[in-house]
Amino acid sequence: MEIIWFSIVALMIAGYVVLDGFDLGAGILHLFVARTGEERRTIIRSIGPVWDGNEVWLVAGGGVLFCAFPGLYASSFSGFYLPLMIVLWLLILRALSIELRGMIDSPIWQPFWDAGFFLASATLAILYGAALGNVVRGVPLDKSGDFFLPLWTDFKVKPDAGILDWYTISVGLFAFLTLSLHGALWIVYKTAGEVRGRALTLVKPLWAGVLALNIVVTILTFRVQPQVPASFVAHPWGCVFPVLAVLGMFLIAAFGFGKEELRSFLASCACIAGMLASTAFGIFPYVLPSLGERANGLTVYNTATSGYGLKAGLAWWIPGMILAACYTVFVYRRLRGKVSLDH
């Protein structure tokens, strides 16, 4: 049951990143591909009906973590208290920027909230990447599974490292570029005219940056966390996940870097899902490795709730997620096609 719930948590995190990732990317790029207020309204309209629904998967992922792995939930939410508060305020700023920008027609009001939307989206992308880097690298856990991390120390990977070091920053930059590419492909898919054209011109350089940083981060990950290459050596079938990521990158290029709009966007979804699945497979059975004493690491086995709790939770999770998935599919099918300001 522990492995099933670990897979569920990984699935929900991947679902959140794939779905909310494109509107984070749209927020990052909207100041660059939209030159006028009307064009920015078009980009916001492309994510308007779905961005808050996409965040349901983040909330649901946190609930699953609390239900299935309370030990991990308690340790991580206390140790990562500062970055979690930063993420919370950035999510609030992002929501306010979307909802308030159109309330007043002013040459100061709308640019202010547009800048807030960009800042919140860009910083969230980097912080999410840095958080993933911390999970892969590990944190300084004591024997009771507790830890405290400052925001940074001297940016070196060592037992008293902070949240930000040279490895987690590189993962954060990689996440920033990856979600920017994802957002560019979404804008190409959902908009027309000059906005689509400007977004299309960004796809190829972003793709090249993601490819280069992907190689660098993979090499750094193998150096920082020996558990990752060991997992793939011990279970070669897991190579299907990085193959999926590589295939997604190849298909983005094969589909003309966005010219085949929907196919390119779906290839980006597959690429992100493959990257996250590779990460989850690589650190398994750890859910939070220890940066120092390996024996102190949190695993799916020493953080999971009782077997009865896992079975009861699964009985509730299945119908709940079926409803959420059906609603998500309905919304995206109902609102498919290009957006405009005419309707």
PAFIGU-693345 format. One record per residue (C-alpha): chain; x, y, z. Coordinates in Angstrom, 1 decimal, padded with zeros to 4 digits, m for minus. Each point is the difference from the previous one (the first is absolute). Layout:
{rec 'A'; {X; Y; Z}},
...
end
This chain:
{rec 'A'; {000.0; 000.0; 000.0}},
{rec 'A'; {002.9; 002.4; 000.7}},
{rec 'A'; {001.3; m000.3; m003.5}},
{rec 'A'; {m003.5; 000.6; m001.4}},
{rec 'A'; {m000.4; 003.2; 002.0}},
{rec 'A'; {003.5; 001.1; m000.9}},
{rec 'A'; {m001.0; m000.4; m003.7}},
{rec 'A'; {m003.2; 001.9; 000.7}},
{rec 'A'; {001.8; 002.9; 001.5}},
{rec 'A'; {002.5; 000.1; m002.9}},
{rec 'A'; {m002.9; m000.1; m002.4}},
{rec 'A'; {m001.8; 002.9; 001.6}},
{rec 'A'; {003.1; 002.1; 000.2}},
{rec 'A'; {000.7; m000.7; m003.7}},
{rec 'A'; {m003.6; 000.8; m000.8}},
{rec 'A'; {000.2; 003.3; 001.8}},
{rec 'A'; {003.3; 001.0; m001.7}},
{rec 'A'; {m001.3; m000.9; m003.5}},
{rec 'A'; {m003.3; 001.8; 000.5}},
{rec 'A'; {001.0; 003.0; 002.1}},
{rec 'A'; {003.4; 000.2; m001.7}},
{rec 'A'; {m001.3; 001.4; m003.3}},
{rec 'A'; {m001.8; 002.9; 001.8}},
{rec 'A'; {003.1; 000.7; 002.0}},
{rec 'A'; {001.9; 000.1; m003.3}},
{rec 'A'; {m002.7; 002.2; m001.5}},
{rec 'A'; {000.4; 002.4; 002.9}},
{rec 'A'; {003.8; 000.0; m000.5}},
{rec 'A'; {m000.2; 000.8; m003.7}},
{rec 'A'; {m003.1; 002.2; m000.1}},
{rec 'A'; {002.0; 003.2; 000.4}},
{rec 'A'; {002.2; m000.9; m002.9}},
{rec 'A'; {m002.4; m001.5; m002.6}},
{rec 'A'; {m002.8; 002.5; 000.7}},
{rec 'A'; {000.7; 003.6; m000.8}},
{rec 'A'; {m003.4; 001.6; 000.8}},
{rec 'A'; {m002.6; m000.3; 002.7}},
{rec 'A'; {m002.3; m001.8; m002.3}},
{rec 'A'; {002.6; m002.6; m000.9}},
{rec 'A'; {000.7; m000.6; 003.6}},
{rec 'A'; {m003.7; m000.5; 000.6}},
{rec 'A'; {000.0; m002.6; m002.7}},
{rec 'A'; {002.8; m002.0; 001.7}},
{rec 'A'; {m001.7; 000.3; 003.4}},
{rec 'A'; {m003.3; m001.1; m001.6}},
{rec 'A'; {001.7; m003.1; m001.4}},
{rec 'A'; {000.7; m001.1; 003.6}},
{rec 'A'; {m002.9; 001.7; 001.7}},
{rec 'A'; {m002.5; m002.9; 000.1}},
{rec 'A'; {002.6; m002.6; 001.1}},
{rec 'A'; {002.8; 001.5; 002.1}},
{rec 'A'; {m001.8; m000.3; 003.4}},
{rec 'A'; {m001.3; m003.4; m000.9}},
{rec 'A'; {003.6; m001.1; m000.8}},
{rec 'A'; {001.0; 000.9; 003.6}},
{rec 'A'; {m002.5; m002.5; 001.3}},
{rec 'A'; {002.6; m002.7; m000.8}},
{rec 'A'; {002.5; 001.8; 002.3}},
{rec 'A'; {m002.5; 000.1; 002.9}},
{rec 'A'; {m001.0; m003.6; m000.6}},
{rec 'A'; {003.7; m001.0; m000.1}},
{rec 'A'; {000.5; 001.6; 003.4}},
{rec 'A'; {m003.1; m001.8; 001.3}},
{rec 'A'; {001.3; m003.3; m001.3}},
{rec 'A'; {003.4; 000.6; 001.6}},
{rec 'A'; {m001.7; 000.7; 003.3}},
{rec 'A'; {m002.2; m003.1; m000.3}},
{rec 'A'; {002.6; m002.5; m001.2}},
{rec 'A'; {003.4; 001.3; 001.3}},
{rec 'A'; {m000.7; 002.0; 003.2}},
{rec 'A'; {003.6; m000.3; 001.1}},
{rec 'A'; {001.2; 001.6; m003.2}},
{rec 'A'; {m002.7; 002.7; 000.2}},
{rec 'A'; {001.0; 000.9; 003.6}},
{rec 'A'; {003.7; 000.1; m000.7}},
{rec 'A'; {m000.1; 001.9; m003.3}},
{rec 'A'; {m002.6; 002.5; 001.0}},
{rec 'A'; {002.0; 001.0; 003.0}},
{rec 'A'; {003.4; m000.1; m001.6}},
{rec 'A'; {m001.1; 001.8; m003.1}},
{rec 'A'; {m002.2; 002.5; 001.9}},
{rec 'A'; {001.7; 003.1; m001.5}},
{rec 'A'; {m000.2; m001.0; m003.7}},
{rec 'A'; {m003.5; m001.3; 000.4}},
{rec 'A'; {m001.1; 003.4; 001.4}},
{rec 'A'; {001.7; 001.7; m003.0}},
{rec 'A'; {m001.8; m002.4; m002.4}},
{rec 'A'; {m003.3; 000.8; 001.7}},
{rec 'A'; {000.4; 003.8; m000.3}},
{rec 'A'; {001.1; m000.4; m003.6}},
{rec 'A'; {m003.1; m002.1; m000.8}},
{rec 'A'; {m002.1; 002.7; 001.6}},
{rec 'A'; {001.8; 002.8; m002.0}},
{rec 'A'; {m000.5; m002.0; m003.2}},
{rec 'A'; {m003.8; m000.4; 000.6}},
{rec 'A'; {m000.4; 003.6; 000.9}},
{rec 'A'; {001.9; 001.1; m003.1}},
{rec 'A'; {m002.4; m002.0; m002.2}},
{rec 'A'; {m003.2; 001.1; 001.7}},
{rec 'A'; {000.8; 003.6; 000.7}},
{rec 'A'; {001.8; 001.2; m003.2}},
{rec 'A'; {m003.3; 000.6; m001.8}},
{rec 'A'; {m001.8; 001.8; 002.9}},
{rec 'A'; {001.2; 003.5; m000.8}},
{rec 'A'; {000.8; 001.4; m003.4}},
{rec 'A'; {003.2; 001.9; 000.8}},
{rec 'A'; {003.5; 000.3; m001.6}},
{rec 'A'; {001.5; m000.7; 003.4}},
{rec 'A'; {m002.3; m002.7; 001.5}},
{rec 'A'; {000.1; m002.6; m002.8}},
{rec 'A'; {003.8; 000.1; m000.6}},
{rec 'A'; {000.5; m000.3; 003.8}},
{rec 'A'; {m002.0; m003.2; 000.2}},
{rec 'A'; {001.6; m001.3; m003.3}},
{rec 'A'; {003.4; 000.4; 001.7}},
{rec 'A'; {m001.3; m001.8; 003.1}},
{rec 'A'; {m001.3; m002.9; m002.2}},
{rec 'A'; {003.4; m000.3; m001.6}},
{rec 'A'; {001.9; 000.2; 003.2}},
{rec 'A'; {m002.2; m002.5; 001.8}},
{rec 'A'; {000.1; m002.5; m002.9}},
{rec 'A'; {003.8; 000.3; m000.6}},
{rec 'A'; {000.9; m000.3; 003.7}},
{rec 'A'; {m002.4; m002.9; 000.5}},
{rec 'A'; {001.6; m001.9; m002.9}},
{rec 'A'; {003.5; 000.5; 001.5}},
{rec 'A'; {m001.2; m000.9; 003.5}},
{rec 'A'; {m001.7; m003.2; m001.1}},
{rec 'A'; {003.2; m001.0; m001.8}},
{rec 'A'; {002.1; 000.7; 003.1}},
{rec 'A'; {m002.5; m002.0; 002.1}},
{rec 'A'; {000.4; m002.9; m002.3}},
{rec 'A'; {003.8; 000.4; 000.2}},
{rec 'A'; {m000.2; m000.1; 003.8}},
{rec 'A'; {m002.0; m003.3; m000.1}},
{rec 'A'; {002.5; m001.6; m002.3}},
{rec 'A'; {003.1; 001.3; 001.8}},
{rec 'A'; {m001.3; m000.7; 003.4}},
{rec 'A'; {m000.3; 002.1; 003.2}},
{rec 'A'; {001.9; m000.2; 003.3}},
{rec 'A'; {m002.4; m002.3; 001.8}},
{rec 'A'; {000.7; m001.1; 003.6}},
{rec 'A'; {m000.9; m003.4; 001.5}},
{rec 'A'; {m003.5; 001.2; 000.7}},
{rec 'A'; {m000.6; 001.1; m003.6}},
{rec 'A'; {000.1; 003.7; 000.8}},
{rec 'A'; {002.0; 002.7; m001.7}},
{rec 'A'; {000.4; 003.7; m000.5}},
{rec 'A'; {001.3; 001.7; m003.1}},
{rec 'A'; {001.0; 003.7; m000.3}},
{rec 'A'; {m000.7; 001.6; m003.3}},
{rec 'A'; {003.7; m000.3; m000.9}},
{rec 'A'; {003.4; m000.4; 001.6}},
{rec 'A'; {003.1; 000.0; m002.3}},
{rec 'A'; {m001.8; m001.6; m003.1}},
{rec 'A'; {002.0; m003.2; 000.4}},
{rec 'A'; {m001.6; m003.5; 000.1}},
{rec 'A'; {001.0; m001.2; 003.5}},
{rec 'A'; {m001.8; m001.2; 003.2}},
{rec 'A'; {m000.7; 003.5; 001.2}},
{rec 'A'; {m001.2; 001.3; m003.5}},
{rec 'A'; {m002.9; 002.3; m000.3}},
{rec 'A'; {m003.0; m000.1; m002.2}},
{rec 'A'; {001.9; 001.7; m002.8}},
{rec 'A'; {003.4; m001.3; m001.1}},
{rec 'A'; {001.6; m000.4; m003.4}},
{rec 'A'; {m001.9; m003.2; m000.6}},
{rec 'A'; {m003.5; 001.1; 001.0}},
{rec 'A'; {000.5; 003.3; m001.8}},
{rec 'A'; {000.9; m001.8; m003.2}},
{rec 'A'; {m003.2; m002.2; 000.4}},
{rec 'A'; {m002.0; 003.2; 000.6}},
{rec 'A'; {001.3; 001.6; m003.2}},
{rec 'A'; {m000.7; m003.2; m001.9}},
{rec 'A'; {m003.6; 000.0; 001.3}},
{rec 'A'; {m000.3; 003.7; m001.0}},
{rec 'A'; {001.0; m000.8; m003.6}},
{rec 'A'; {m002.0; m003.2; m000.2}},
{rec 'A'; {m003.2; 001.7; 001.1}},
{rec 'A'; {000.7; 003.0; m002.3}},
{rec 'A'; {000.2; m002.4; m002.9}},
{rec 'A'; {m003.2; m001.7; 001.2}},
{rec 'A'; {m001.7; 003.4; 000.2}},
{rec 'A'; {001.2; 001.1; m003.4}},
{rec 'A'; {m001.4; m003.1; m001.6}},
{rec 'A'; {m003.3; 000.6; 001.8}},
{rec 'A'; {m000.2; 003.6; m001.3}},
{rec 'A'; {000.8; m001.2; m003.5}},
{rec 'A'; {m002.8; m002.5; 000.3}},
{rec 'A'; {m002.7; 002.3; 001.5}},
{rec 'A'; {000.7; 003.4; m001.7}},
{rec 'A'; {000.2; 001.3; m003.5}},
{rec 'A'; {001.6; 003.0; m001.8}},
{rec 'A'; {003.0; 001.8; 001.2}},
{rec 'A'; {m000.1; m001.4; 003.5}},
{rec 'A'; {000.2; m003.5; m001.4}},
{rec 'A'; {002.8; 001.0; m002.3}},
{rec 'A'; {002.1; 001.5; 002.7}},
{rec 'A'; {m000.5; m003.0; 002.2}},
{rec 'A'; {000.9; m002.3; m002.9}},
{rec 'A'; {003.3; 001.8; m000.4}},
{rec 'A'; {000.9; m000.7; 003.6}},
{rec 'A'; {m000.6; m003.8; m000.2}},
{rec 'A'; {003.2; m001.0; m001.7}},
{rec 'A'; {002.5; 001.9; 002.2}},
{rec 'A'; {m001.9; m001.1; 003.1}},
{rec 'A'; {000.1; m003.6; m001.2}},
{rec 'A'; {003.8; 000.3; m000.5}},
{rec 'A'; {000.4; 001.4; 003.5}},
{rec 'A'; {m002.1; m002.7; 001.6}},
{rec 'A'; {002.0; m002.7; m001.9}},
{rec 'A'; {003.3; 001.4; 001.1}},
{rec 'A'; {m001.0; 000.5; 003.6}},
{rec 'A'; {m001.6; m003.5; 000.1}},
{rec 'A'; {003.3; m001.5; m000.8}},
{rec 'A'; {001.8; 002.1; 002.6}},
{rec 'A'; {m002.5; m000.6; 002.7}},
{rec 'A'; {000.0; m003.8; m000.7}},
{rec 'A'; {003.7; m000.2; 000.4}},
{rec 'A'; {m000.1; 002.1; 003.2}},
{rec 'A'; {m002.8; m002.2; 001.4}},
{rec 'A'; {002.1; m003.1; m000.5}},
{rec 'A'; {002.8; 001.7; 001.8}},
{rec 'A'; {m002.0; 001.4; 002.9}},
{rec 'A'; {m002.4; m002.9; 000.6}},
{rec 'A'; {001.6; m003.5; m000.6}},
{rec 'A'; {m003.4; m001.6; 000.7}},
{rec 'A'; {m001.3; 001.1; m003.4}},
{rec 'A'; {002.5; m001.8; m002.2}},
{rec 'A'; {m000.1; m003.0; 002.4}},
{rec 'A'; {m003.8; m000.3; m000.5}},
{rec 'A'; {000.2; m000.1; m003.8}},
{rec 'A'; {002.9; m002.5; 000.2}},
{rec 'A'; {m002.0; m002.3; 002.4}},
{rec 'A'; {m003.2; 000.3; m002.0}},
{rec 'A'; {000.7; 000.7; m003.7}},
{rec 'A'; {m003.7; 000.0; m000.9}},
{rec 'A'; {m000.2; 003.4; 001.6}},
{rec 'A'; {001.9; 001.4; m003.0}},
{rec 'A'; {m003.4; 000.3; m001.6}},
{rec 'A'; {m000.6; 003.2; 001.9}},
{rec 'A'; {003.1; 001.9; m001.3}},
{rec 'A'; {m000.7; m001.4; m003.4}},
{rec 'A'; {m003.5; 001.6; 000.1}},
{rec 'A'; {001.7; 003.3; 000.9}},
{rec 'A'; {002.5; m000.2; m002.8}},
{rec 'A'; {m002.8; m001.1; m002.4}},
{rec 'A'; {m002.1; 003.0; 001.0}},
{rec 'A'; {003.0; 002.4; m000.7}},
{rec 'A'; {000.6; m001.7; m003.4}},
{rec 'A'; {m003.7; 000.2; m000.9}},
{rec 'A'; {m000.1; 003.8; 000.7}},
{rec 'A'; {002.7; 000.4; m002.6}},
{rec 'A'; {m001.6; m002.5; m002.4}},
{rec 'A'; {m003.3; 001.9; 000.2}},
{rec 'A'; {001.7; 003.1; m001.2}},
{rec 'A'; {000.6; 001.7; 003.4}},
{rec 'A'; {m003.6; 000.9; 000.5}},
{rec 'A'; {m001.2; 000.1; m003.6}},
{rec 'A'; {m002.1; m003.1; 000.5}},
{rec 'A'; {m001.6; 001.7; 003.0}},
{rec 'A'; {m001.8; m002.7; 002.0}},
{rec 'A'; {002.5; m002.7; m000.7}},
{rec 'A'; {002.9; 002.2; 001.1}},
{rec 'A'; {m001.8; 000.9; 003.2}},
{rec 'A'; {m000.9; m003.6; 000.8}},
{rec 'A'; {003.7; m000.9; m000.7}},
{rec 'A'; {001.0; 002.6; 002.6}},
{rec 'A'; {m002.5; m001.6; 002.5}},
{rec 'A'; {001.6; m003.4; m000.6}},
{rec 'A'; {003.4; 001.4; 000.4}},
{rec 'A'; {m000.8; 001.6; 003.4}},
{rec 'A'; {m001.8; m003.1; 001.2}},
{rec 'A'; {003.0; m002.1; m001.0}},
{rec 'A'; {002.5; 002.2; 001.8}},
{rec 'A'; {m002.0; 000.0; 003.3}},
{rec 'A'; {m000.7; m003.8; m000.2}},
{rec 'A'; {003.8; m000.5; m000.5}},
{rec 'A'; {000.7; 002.0; 003.1}},
{rec 'A'; {m002.5; m001.9; 002.1}},
{rec 'A'; {001.3; m003.3; m001.3}},
{rec 'A'; {003.6; 001.1; 000.6}},
{rec 'A'; {m000.4; 000.8; 003.7}},
{rec 'A'; {m002.4; m002.9; 000.9}},
{rec 'A'; {m000.4; m001.3; 002.7}},
{rec 'A'; {001.0; 003.4; 001.5}},
{rec 'A'; {m002.6; 002.7; 000.1}},
{rec 'A'; {002.6; 002.4; 001.7}},
{rec 'A'; {003.6; m001.2; 000.0}},
{rec 'A'; {002.3; 001.1; 002.8}},
{rec 'A'; {002.9; 002.4; m000.8}},
{rec 'A'; {002.5; m001.7; 002.3}},
{rec 'A'; {m000.9; m003.1; 001.9}},
{rec 'A'; {m001.7; m002.2; m002.7}},
{rec 'A'; {m001.8; m002.0; 002.7}},
{rec 'A'; {m002.0; 003.0; 001.0}},
{rec 'A'; {m001.7; 000.3; m003.4}},
{rec 'A'; {m003.8; m000.1; m000.1}},
{rec 'A'; {m001.3; m002.8; m002.2}},
{rec 'A'; {m003.5; m001.1; m001.1}},
{rec 'A'; {000.2; m002.7; 002.8}},
{rec 'A'; {001.0; 002.1; 003.0}},
{rec 'A'; {m002.3; 002.9; m000.7}},
{rec 'A'; {m003.2; m001.8; m001.2}},
{rec 'A'; {m003.1; m000.3; 002.1}},
{rec 'A'; {m001.5; m003.3; 001.0}},
{rec 'A'; {m001.0; m002.6; m002.5}},
{rec 'A'; {m003.7; 000.5; 000.9}},
{rec 'A'; {000.3; 003.8; m000.5}},
{rec 'A'; {001.6; m000.5; m003.5}},
{rec 'A'; {m002.7; m002.4; m001.1}},
{rec 'A'; {m002.8; 002.2; 001.3}},
{rec 'A'; {001.6; 003.1; m001.6}},
{rec 'A'; {000.2; m001.8; m003.3}},
{rec 'A'; {m003.7; m000.9; 000.1}},
{rec 'A'; {m000.8; 003.8; 000.3}},
{rec 'A'; {002.8; 001.2; m002.4}},
{rec 'A'; {m001.2; m002.1; m003.0}},
{rec 'A'; {m003.5; 001.5; m000.3}},
{rec 'A'; {001.2; 003.5; 000.9}},
{rec 'A'; {002.7; 000.0; m002.6}},
{rec 'A'; {m002.4; m001.4; m002.6}},
{rec 'A'; {m002.3; 002.9; 000.5}},
{rec 'A'; {002.9; 002.5; m000.1}},
{rec 'A'; {001.4; m001.6; m003.2}},
{rec 'A'; {m003.4; 000.0; m001.7}},
{rec 'A'; {m000.5; 003.7; 000.9}},
{rec 'A'; {003.4; 000.9; m001.3}},
{rec 'A'; {m000.6; m001.8; m003.3}},
{rec 'A'; {m003.4; 001.6; m000.3}},
{rec 'A'; {001.4; 003.5; 000.5}},
{rec 'A'; {002.8; m000.4; m002.4}},
{rec 'A'; {m002.2; m001.5; m002.7}},
{rec 'A'; {m002.7; 002.6; 000.5}},
{rec 'A'; {002.5; 002.9; m000.4}},
{rec 'A'; {002.2; m001.5; m002.7}},
{rec 'A'; {001.1; 002.1; m002.9}},
{rec 'A'; {001.4; 003.5; m000.4}},
{rec 'A'; {m001.0; 002.8; 002.4}},
{rec 'A'; {m001.1; 003.4; m001.0}},
{rec 'A'; {m001.3; 003.1; 001.8}},
{rec 'A'; {m003.2; 000.1; m002.2}},
{rec 'A'; {m002.0; m002.6; 002.0}},
end
